[in-house]
Amino acid sequence: MKREKITAVLLTMTLAFGCLAGCGSKTEAPAPVPVVDAGEKEAPAQDEQTKDSEPEKTTENAEKTIGLLVPATVGDPFIALSIKGLDKLAAEQGATLRTVETLDSAEYEDQVRAMADMGANPVYLMWGDLSEIALRLAPEYPDTNFVLCDVDMETDEPNVSSVSVDPSEAAFIAGVVAANTTEKKKVGFIAHADRPVSRKFRDGYINGVHYADPSVEVAVAYVGDDQDPVKGQEVAKLMIQNEGVDLIFQSASQSGLGVISGCEEMGIKCIGSDDYQGDVSDCVIWSALKPIDEALYMEGDASFKGTFESGDKVYGLSYGLSLYTDIEFNSLTGDLQKTVTDVVEGIGAGEIDVTKDTAE
């Protein structure tokens, strides 16, 4: 398995060179292409680069390329989580994962076309703007499976699936843990903005808190930016000082790392989101998982097996996805472990509605 991170400009140059060479399959520009593999691999030797830039590529090799286009840097925690699932897929398939940071919206359409033209299949598009372009272009590439990531987007195209993970269930469990952990009966929630996905985290959390203890108060704040850890830290410290909370659940992407730092500095507990964040700070006692890595892996696995299904899909507990980590569950008291287990079973059986605030 090989993982490559290519800038948007390089990918366009790659496609342009391929067209000049008269080759319709995957072709590389003669200049070395930077390879990023999270420390697992060095850049390929010169002879390997030369071999990879030969104009003749087989269909089999083209099918062993997985494409991922993201409108942010790979350092974003949610994108890093997505890449984790695609790394697993690439390793199992003996495929190359090509991650392109499309940081200029004017290049979105060119990059979607470039990725499909070079033979990547499946092609993953992160978030709404890239997804809308891929949905429009999909009929031109009927043999390419496009996976629209972390969006609720209806599609009738047979080669397009829209994939999201509803965080409401994991956030509800996090709320139950928070209500059973707080000593001041005051907890907080911080997101980067008041947007639909943030509301699912927020409302699921509040509903879980009130399910466990209706008397617990929940303060809510927004950073206003998902890529500003310094501001996230400031918002967290202000909430702790002004609201008197002794635990904060953050769902603020890169800014959320600052929230964790603020909790650590002020000596209170924190709940992380999306992936396991207990390794970020000891103040993180729980992580509300949003396992997009597992969802994207399942979509890609189906694509390689020829069982890919189009349509809008919302992954969650019913798909067998994890809501929390074993390491954090095992750190709970025996009574709280039983409470969490009972709640998870209740959600799975349809006996607990995570969208309902029982304190109302």
Buried (B, 14 or more C-beta within 10 A) or exposed (E): BBBBBBBBEBBBBBBBBBEEBEBBBBBBBEEBBEBBBEEEEEBBEEEEBEEBBEBEBEEEBBBBBBBBBBBBEBEBBBBBBBBBBBBBBBEEBEBBBBBBBBEEEEBBBBBBBBBBBBBBBBBBBBBBBBBBBBBEBBEEBEEBBBBBBBBBBEBEBBBBBBBBBBBBBBBBBBBBBBBBBBEEBBBBBBBBBEEEBBBBBBBBBBBBBBBBBEEBBBBBBBBBBBBBBEBBBBBBBEBBEEBEBBBBBBBBBBBBBBBBBBBBBBEBBBBBBBBBBBEBBEBBBBBBBBBBBBBBBBBBBBBBEEEBEBEBBEBBBEEEBEBBBEEBBEEBEEEBEEBBEEBBEBBEEEEBBBEEBEBE
